[in-house]
Every structure is written in C-alpha cells, then in structure tokens.
Amino acid sequence: MQHKRPVLQDIANHLGITKMTVSRYLRDPKTVAPATREKIAAAIEQFGYIPNVASRIMSSAKSHAIGVLVPSLTNQVFADVIKGIESVTELSGYQTMLAHFGYSPEIEEQRIRSLLSYNVDALILSENVHSKQALKMLQVANIPIIEIMDLKHSKPVAQAVGFDNRLASQQMTEAMIQQGRKNIVYFAARMDQRTLQKIEGYEKAMLQHRLQPYKLLTEQASSFSLGAQQLRQIISQRPNTDGILCTNDDLAIGAVFECQRQGIPISQRIAIAGFHGHNVGQAMTPQLASVITPRFEIGKIAAQEIIDRLNGITIAQEIIDTGFKIHLGESL
C-alpha cells in the first residue's frame, strides 16, 4: 500500500497550530517560540516530513543553493573539487546543485539555463569558454560567478581560481628534456580546452629545445585502457620514443601498465609523466611523475569566494593562482 506523502498542513493539524507557524519555523526556527519549536521538530521527525524546497525557491529571493557545473561526475579531478566546495558550503548553510555537461559547450548552455531556472544564488563553472547565449544568460543573471581549474588568458566572466595549464605542461616537458629525453610524445584525450592548452605548453618546450613535437590525439574519454592502447600505438609508429607526457594520470598509468606487460623498462627506456597527481599514481611502483594540482583547495577557495560575495564582500582578487607542483616521482 502506497502511503501519502505528509504535507505542511498535516504537521499544523497534528499540533493544532497554523500552517504559517510551521512555514516560519522551516524558514528560520529562531522566529518561533522555543516550546513550539521543539514540538514542530518532533512532529517533522514523527511524520517523516520532507519540505518542498522547490516551491520555497520559487517564492523566495534566495534559494540558499549554489549551482556547480562540471564536465564529468566520474572524473576524480572534479570529485576532489566538489569535496573542496562542499567543505565550505555545508558549514555556510548552502546546498550545492550539481550538473555535468560532458565537455559539450551546447550542453553546458542547457545546464546553465536549467540551474538559473532554479534561482540558484551563485554559479561555479569549470570551463572558461562559453557559448554566446551562455555568456548572455550569465550576464543577465546578475549573481556571483566563478570559473575554476584554469587561469584564462583573457578577462574571466567575473573571477577565476586555478592554475596555468600551459605553464604546467611546459615545465613538465622541460623536466623530461633535462633528464635527457629527446623524442617525447604527448598523449591526449577528450580534446577539451585544458587539453589544448597543455598541448601548447608541451609544444612550446619542445620547439624551444629544437625538438620535434608529436601527438596522439583522440576524442575518447581518458582511461587506463586508452593509455595502454596509445602506448602500443606509439611503440609501433615511433619505436625511438623515449618520453611520454600524458594529459592526465589515467593515460599515464595505463601506459605504465602496458610497459610492464611488455617488459619495457620505465625510466631506463621510456619516461612517463601524467597530470594531477592522483593517489593511485603516487602509490604504484614506479611512482608516477606528475603535475600535482591542488584540486580540493581550488574547490574550497572558489566556494569561500562565492560565500564572501553573497555576504556582500567585494572581489579582492579577480584571478587567484593556486599554482602547481612538478613531481618527478620514479618514472622519469
């Protein structure tokens, strides 16, 4: 038998008080007398009452919700960022509304429209390149907005928190060259804006040392198996390859596994480096060389900046550079 979901009036009738009193309690318990407050709390628990937040959002100027848009909910990079965001929002009394857009500008535009329709108080975006219509909606929304994970080389929509992907890739390539590597190949996937920036950094370092860049490009999603596949491909196409820089740790770890399967000595024969410094790469043998990125901190800083602006504090720093760390590990 299906039970009827309890509504606000059920709580009011049970306690013999007005619906308005219960509603006032849900908005701000301090506005209700302590004795009544305790009775309402007990009744809500007894009935298993769940407030209709959607209706409250539509009738209120503030939703106490912050929209967070990420390209993927399964990517560990953004899982860490979300943890950082929620470490701040939960303590500040704000909920996060998560949406993902699969690295598609068109879907990102749809998700922005959807989140704004829920009257979110602010938006945290993980891309800094948006469609024309998305930019128009962001401007009209007139709410705090922050872009994360990259430092735009032009003016951000409002504020940006992240690091320079070009510079990070360039410095890791330089580190590989300093180890004596000359035939370094770049393994890419997805081909999103950040990957394109990393490729630019890689190419800049290679050309500065009069070395020939070479890239394996695919629109496929990153995975260990893709990294292994790319390793097999490059060994077949360019057997003189002595270094591989991967757009993320997933590809790098897959390449390491495939080298081990084929008996190719890592470091002695081929140097392999990744990006983001995931735990699995740091725990494996050999320990993976990687660009360590402060993903949790980026989320935490972004959320705190948003909360500050919602509390009336103006932007003190338009671009916040969290930096990165080149970790050589044992695979160079």
KEMINU-208464 format. One record per residue: y, z, x of N, C-alpha, C, O, CB in turn; residue in one letter. Coordinates in steps of 0.2 Angstrom, whole numbers, plus 5000, padded with zeros to 4 digits. Last residue first. Glycine has a CB too. Layout:
<nodes>
YZXYZXYZXYZXYZXA;...
</nodes>
This chain:
<nodes>
504549285303504949235307504649225314504949185318505649255307L;503849385297503649315295504049265299503949205297503649305288S;504249515296503749495301503549425301503049395304503149535301E;506049545294505349555292504849535298505049545304505049515286G;507349515293506949465297506149485296505749435297507049475304L;508549515281507949555283507449505287507249465284507649595278H;510249515278509749465281509149515284509249545289510049425286I;510949565263510649585270510149535272509749525268510349655270K;512549555255511849545255511649565262512049585266511649475253F;513949595243513649575249512849565249512549575244513749625255G;514649615232514249665234513849655241513549695243513649675228T;516249585228515749555233515349615235515549665238516049525239D;517149555214516849605218516249585222515749565219516649665213I;518649495209518049475212517749525216518049555221518049405216I;519649565203519449515200518749495202518249475198519949455200E;520049735202519749685207519349625203518849645200519249725212Q;520449805191520749815198520549765203520949745208520549885200A;520849775175520449745180520849765187521349745188520249675180I;521249925166521349855168520949835174520749885178522149845169T;520550025154520750025161520749945163520249915162520150055165I;520050045141520750025142521050025149521650015150521150075139G;518750045139519150115138519850105140520250155141518850165143N;518349925142518349945134518650005133518950025128517549955132L;518449935155518949885152518949905144519449905141518749815153R;517450025158518150035160518649995156519150025154518250025168D;516349945154516450005151517250025152517550045147515950065153I;516349845164516449825156516649885153517149885149515849795154I;516149915175516749875175516949865167517449865165516749805179E;514849955173515450005173516049975173516550005170515350045180Q;514149835173514149875167514749925167515149935162513549915165A;514349795186514549755181514649795174515149785171514049695179A;513649895193514449885194514649845188515249865186514549855201I;512349875188512749945187513449935188513849965184512449995192K;512049745193512049765185512449825184512849835179511349775183G;512149765206512649715203512649735196513149735193512349645204I;511249865209511949885210512349835206512849855203512049885217E;510049785207510149845202510949865203511249875198509749905205F;510249695217510249675210510349725205510749725201509549645208R;510749655231510749725228510749715220511249725217511349755230P;509549565241510149565237510149625232509549655230510049505232T;509049515257508949565252509649565248510149575250508949635256I;508149375261508849395260508849455255508649435249509349335257V;506749405271507049385265507849405265508049445269506749415259S;505149395278505849395279506149365273505949325269505949335285A;503749495273504149435272504849445274505249495272504149415265L;502549565283503149575279503549515279503749485284503449645281Q;500949475283501549505287502149515282502149485276501849455292P;500749595271500649585278500549515279500049485277500149625281T;501849665258501249625261501249625268501749645272501349555258M;502949735254502349775255501749735258501349765261502149805248A;503949645253504049695258503449735259503449765264504649735256Q;503449565242503549535249503649585255503449575260504149485249G;503549665232502849635234502949605241502449605245502549585229V;504849685230504449735233503749705236503549735241504349795228N;506049555235505549585231505049635234504949625240505249535226H;507149485242506849555244506449585239506549655239507349595247G;507949375240507949435235507649495237507749545235507749405228H;507049245247507649265244507549315239507249305234508049205242F;506149205262506249205255506949225253507349225257505749245251G;505349115275505849165273505949155266505949095263506549165277A;504249085289504349085281504849135279504749195281503649085277I;503748985302504149045300504249035293504448975290504849045304A;502248935309502748925304503048985302502749035301502448895298I;501548985321501548915319502148895314502448845316500948895316R;501949125322501749085328501849015327502148975331501049105330Q;502249145308502749165313502549125320503049095323502649245315S;500649125303501349135301501649165307501449215310501349185295I;499349015307499649075309500449075307500849035310499549085317P;498348955295498948935299499249005301499449035296499348895294I;497148965287497148985294497748965298497648965304496548965297G;497248935274497148885278497048905285496948865290497648825277Q;497649065268497049025266496848975271496248965272497149005259R;498849085275498249125276497649095274497149105278498349195273Q;499548985268499548985276498949025278498449005282500149005279C;499549035255499248965257499148965264498548935267499648905254E;500349155257499649155254499249085256498649095258499549165247F;501549095260501149135265500449145263500049135267501549205265V;501849025248501748985255501349025260500949005263502448965257A;501949135239501449085238501349045245500749025246501649035233G;503049195245502449225245501849185244501349185247502449285240I;504049095243503849115250503249145250502849135254504449155252A;504149085229503849025233503649045240503149025242504448975233L;504549215227503949195224503649135227503049135229504149175216D;505849235233505249265236504549235233504049235236505249335235D;506749075233506649145231505949175234505649135237506549155223N;506948965240507448985236507349055233507849085230507548935230T;506348975257506248965250506848995246507149045248505549005248C;506248885272506648935268506548925261506648865259507448925271L;505148875285505148855278505648915275505548975276504548855274I;504748795300505048845297505148825290505248765288505748855300G;504048685306503948745309504348805306504348865308504148745317D;503248535303503748585300503548655304502948675304503548585293T;502448425307502848465313503348515310503648545314503248415316N;501948375296501548415300501848455305501648505308500948385302P;502448325282502848335288502448395292502648445292503548365287R;501448305272502048255273502348265280502548215283502548265268Q;500548405273500348335273500848285275500748245279500048325266S;501448515273500948505279500648435279500548415285500348565278I;502048495261502448485267501948485273502148445278502948545268I;500948525252501348455252501648445258501648395261501748455246Q;500648655254500148605255500448535256500248495260499548595250R;501848715250501548725257501048665259501148635264501248795258L;501848685237502348655241502148655248502248615252503048685240Q;500748765232500748685232501248655236501048605239500848675224Q;501248885235500648865239500648795238500448755243500048895236A;502348885226502448895233501848875237501948845243502648965235G;501648885214502048825216502248825223502248775227502748825212L;500949005214500548945215500948885216500748835220500248935208S;502049095213501649095219501249025220501249005225501149155219F;503449005206502849045205502449045212502649005216502349015200S;504848945197504548965203503949005201503849045196505049015206S;504648795186504848865187504548895193503948875195504648915181A;505148635191504648685189504948755190505348765194504048675192Q;505948535196506248575191505748625188505948665183506448525185E;506048525214505648525208506048565203506348615204504948545209T;506048475231506448495225505948485219505648435219507048445224L;506148505248505648495242505948515236506048575235504948525244L;507148435261507048475255506448455250506348395250507648485251K;507848445276507348415272507148465267507048525268506648395276Y;509048415289508848445283508248405280508248345280509448465278P;508948405306508948365300508648405294508148425295508448305302Q;510248475317509548465315509548435308510048435304509248545314L;511448515322511248445323510448435322510148395325511348415330R;511948625318511548635324511248565326510748555330510948685324H;512648595307513048625312512648625319512948625324513248695310Q;511548555299511948505302512348525307512548495312512348475296L;510948685296510548635299511048585303510948565309510048605294M;512048745289511748775295511448725299511448715305511348835294A;512148655278512748665282512548695289512748675294513248715279K;510948675272511148605275511748615280511748585285511348555269E;511048805267510448785272510648715275510648715281509848775268Y;512148795258512148835264511648815269511748815275512048905262G;511548705249512248685253512248725259512448705264512848695248E;510548775244510348715247510948695252510948675257510148665242I;511248875237510848895243510648835247510648835253510248935240K;511848795227512248825232511848855238512148845244512648895229Q;510648765220511048715223511548735228511648705233511448675218L;510348885215509848855220510248795223510148785230509248825216T;511348915207511248955213510848925218510948925224510949025211R;511148815197511748815201511648855207511948835212512348845197Q;509448765197510048785194510648795199510548775205509848865191D;508148715201508748675202509348695198509748655196508648595201M;506748745199507248755194507848715195508148685190507448825193R;506648765217506348755211506948765206507448795207505748815210A;506348725235506748735229506348735223505848705222507348685229A;506248745252505848745246506248765240506448825240505148785246F;506748665266506948705260506548695254506448635252507748695259Y;506148665283506148635276506348685271506248745272505448605275V;506548645300506548695294506648655287507048615287507148745295I;506248615314506048575308505948625302505448635300505448535310N;506648715323507048655323506848615317507348575314506948615329K;506748885328506448835323506948785323507548785323506348875316R;507148995336506848935340506648875335506348825337506348945344G;507849095331507149105333506749045336506149045337506749135327Q;508949025327508949075333508249095335508249115341509449135331Q;508448975315508648925321508648965327508448945332509348895319I;508349085307507749045309507849005315507448995319507549005303M;509749125306509249165309508549135311508349145316509049225304A;510249015299510449025306509949075310509749065316511149055306E;509649035287509448975291509648985298509248965303509748915288T;510249155284509549155285509349095288508849095293509249155278M;511649095283511449145288510749155289510449165295511749215286Q;511449005272511648985278511449035284511249015289512448975278Q;511149095261510649045263510849015270510349005274510648985258S;512349165261511749205262511149155265510849165269511449235255A;513349075258513349105264512649145266512449145272513849155264L;512849035245512948985250512849015257512449005262513548945250R;512949155238512349125239512349075244511849065248512149095232N;513849295239513949225241513249195242513049205248514449215247D;513649405225513649395232513749315233513649275228513049415236F;514449495212513949465215513949455223514349495226513749405212G;515449485198515149535203514549505206514149475202514949605199V;517049435191516449415194516149475199516549505202516449355198A;518049405177517949445183517149425185516749405181517949525181Q;518449295169518849355169518749395175519149405179518649395163A;517949165174518149175167518649235166519149235163517549175162V;518549145191518049165186518349165179518949165178517749235188P;519149015201519349075197518749085191518549045188520049065193K;517948955213518548945209518649015204518249055205518548885204S;516748995218517248975222517848955219518348925222516948925227H;515949145212516249075210516749055215517149105217516549075203K;514749225217515449235218515649165217515649115222515649265225L;513349295207513649245212514449255212514749285208513549175209D;512949395199512449365203512749315208512349285212511949335199M;513949375183513649415189513149365193513049315191513249475186I;515549395174514949355177514649385183514949415187515249285179E;516149475160516049475167515449435169514949425165515849555170I;517349515148516849465150516749475158517249475161516949395148I;518049595134517949595141517349555143516749555139517749665143P;518749475122518349535123518249535131518249485134517649535119I;519149355115519649405117519249475118519549525116520149415112N;518649235109518349305108518749365110518749415106517649305111A;519249125115519449145108519149215106519549255103519149095103V;518549115127519249125127519549155120519949205120519649065128Q;517249095123517349155127518149165127518349225127517149145134L;517448975116517249025112517349095116517649145113516449025111M;517748895127518248895122518048965118518548995116518248835117K;516548895135517248925138517748935132518148985132517548875143L;515748825126515648895128516248935130516448985129515048905133A;516248705126516348735120516248815121516548855118515848715115Q;516048665139516748665137516748705131517248745130516948595136K;514748765147514948715143515648715141515948775141514448695137S;514948845163514848855156515048785153515448745156515148915153H;514448935177514648865175514448865168513848875166514248815179V;514049055180514749045181514948975179515548955180515049075187N;512849165173513049105175513749095176514149135172512749045171E;512649285166512349275173512449205176512149185181511549295172S;513749395158513449325159513149315166513449335171513949275157L;514149505146513949505154513549435154512949435151513549565156I;515349545135514849505137514749505144515249505148514949435135L;515749665121515849635128515249585130514749595126515949685133A;515549695108516149725111516249685118516849685120516149795112D;514849585096514749625102515449645105515949605105514349585108V;514749525084515349565085515249605091515449665091515449605079N;513749435081513549505080514149555082514049615082512949525084Y;514349315086514249325078514049395076514149415071513749275075S;514149325099514849345097514749355089515249385086515249285098L;512749295100512949365102513649375099513749435096512949365109L;512849155096512449205092512749275093512749315089511749195093S;513649095106513849095099513549145095513849185090513749025096R;512849125117513449155116513749155109514049205107513949115121I;511749045113511649115113512349145113512349205110511249135120R;512348915114512048935107511949015107512149045102511348905106Q;512648905127513148905122512948925116513248965112513348825122E;511348915133511748965134512348965129512549025126512048965141E;510848795128510548845125511048915127511048955122509848865128I;511648715137511648705130511348765126511648785121511248635128E;511248755150511948765148512048755140512348795137512348715151P;509748835153510048775150510748795148510848835144509548755144S;508948935158509348895163509648835160509848785163508848875169Y;508449005147508048965150508448915155508148855156507648925145G;509249105141509349035139509048985143509148925143510149025140F;509049265132508949225138509049145136508949135130508249235141H;509849425128509649355126509549315132509849325137510249325121A;510049585122509849545127509649475124509449465119509249565131L;511249705120510949655116510749595121511149555123511349625110M;511249875123511349805126510949765121510449775118510949805133T;512350005117511749975117511849905120512349875120511449965109Q;513250145123513250075121512550045121512150065126513750035126Y;513550275128513450265121513450195119513650185113514050305118G;513450285142514150275139514150265131514650255128514450225142S;512150295145512550355146513250355143513550405141512650375154L;511850165143511550215139511950275140511950315135510750225142E;512550085153512750085146512450135141512750165137512450015143T;512050125165512650145164512850145156513150185153513150095167V;510750075165510850145168511550165167511650225167510750145176S;510849945161510650005156510750075159510750115155509949985153E;511149885173511649885167511449935162511949975161511549815163I;509949905180510649925183511149935177511549985177510849885188G;509049835172508949905173509649935176509849995173508449925179K;509549705174509549735167509549815168509849855164509049705162I;509249685187509949685185510049715178510449765177510149605184V;507849685187508149735190508949745188509249795188508149715198D;507649575179507349635176507749695180507949745177506649635178A;508149475187508549495181508249555178508649595175508549435176F;507149465196507849475198508249505193508649545194508049405201V;505949435189506049505192506749515194507049575194505549525198Q;505949345175506149345182506249415184506749445181506749295183N;505749355161505149375165505349375173504949395177504649325164T;506949315155506749385154506149405158505949465159506649405147L;508149215162507449225161507349295160507649335163507049195166S;509549205162509149145161508449155160508149105157509249095167P;510449315151510049305157509649235156509449225151509649365159V;511749405144511449335144511149325151511449325156511949285142L;512149535134511949525141511549455140510949455137511449575144V;513349615124512849565125512749545132513249545136513149505122G;513449785119513649735124513149685125512549695126513749775131I;514049875106513449835108513749795114514349765113513149795103A;514849945097514549985102513949945105513449975107514350055100H;515649865088514949875087514549925092513949935091514649805088S;517149885080516749895086516049905084515849935079517049955090K;517649865068517949835073517549835079517649795084518649855074A;516449845055516749885059517149845065516849795066516349935063S;515549775047516149815043516549855048517049885046515849855038S;514649725055515049685051515649715048516149685047514649645046M;514049845060514349805064514849755060515449745063513849765068I;513449895048513949935051514349885056514949895056513649995055R;512449795046512949805041513549845044514149825042512749835035S;511649815058511949755057512549765052513049735053511449705054A;511149945057511649935061512049875060512649865061511349935069V;510550045046510649975046511249955050511849955048510749945039N;509550175052510150155050510150075050509850045055510750185054P;508050235046508250195051508950165049508950125044507750135054I;507150385042507650335040507950295047508050325052508250375037Y;506150465040506050415045506550355044506450295045505350385044G;506250575032506150515029505950455034505750405031506850495025F;506350675042505850685037505750615034505150595033506050735032Q;507550635049506850635053506250635048505750605049506850695057E;508450645039508350575043507650575046507350525046508950565048I;508350785037508150735032508050665035507550635033508750735026A;508950835049508250855047507950805042507350785042508150925044A;510250785048509750765054509050775052508650735054509950805060A;510650845037510650775037510150755043509750705041511350745038I;510650985041510250965035510150885035509550865034510550985029K;511550985051510850995053510450975047509850955049510751075054E;512750945044512550905050511750915051511350875052512950915056R;512951055036512750995033512450945038511950905037513350965030T;513251145047512751165042512451095039511851085039512851215037A;514451085052513851095056513251105052512651085053513951155061P;515250955043515151025044514451035048514051005046515251065038A;515650805052515350835046515250905048515050925054514650805045V;516150745063516550745057516250775051516650785046516750675055T;515150735072515650795073516150795067516450845066516050785079K;514450625070514150685067514650745068514650785063513550705071P;514950475066515150525070514950595068515350615063515950525072D;514150385058514650355062514850405068514950385073515250335058R;513350475051513050425056513550395060513350375066512650365051L;514250545044513850585049513550535054513550545060513250625046Y;514650455035515150485040514750515046514950515052515650535037R;513550435028513850375032514250405037514250375043514150335027S;513450555022512950535026513150485031513050485037512250515022V;514650555014514550605019514050585024514050595030514350675015T;514350445006514950445010514850495016515050485022515650445007M;513450494997513250445002513750435007513550425013513150374998K;513550674995513750604993513550554999513350575004514550594993T;512150774991512750764994512950684993512550654991512850785002I;510750814989511250824984512050824987512450864985511150894982G;509750774998510150835000510650854995511050904995510550815006L;509250664991508750724993509150784995508950844993508350704999H;510350584990510050614984509650674986509650724982509650564980N;510550545004511050585000510750614994510950674992511650534998A;509350485006509550545010510050585006509950645006509850525017I;509450374997508850424997509050485001508850544998508250385000D;510550305002510650344996510050394995510150444992510650294990Q;510150245013510650295014510650335008510650395008511250265015L;508350215011509050195012509450255012509250315011509250145006V;506650185017507150235014507850205016507950175021507050305017P;505650055012506050075017506550125014506950105010506350025021R;504150085003504850065003505250095008505150155009505150074996K;502550045009503050095007503750065007503850025011502950155012H;501149965003501749955007502250005004502450004998502049885006Q;499450005004500050005000500650005004500750045009500050064995M;
</nodes>
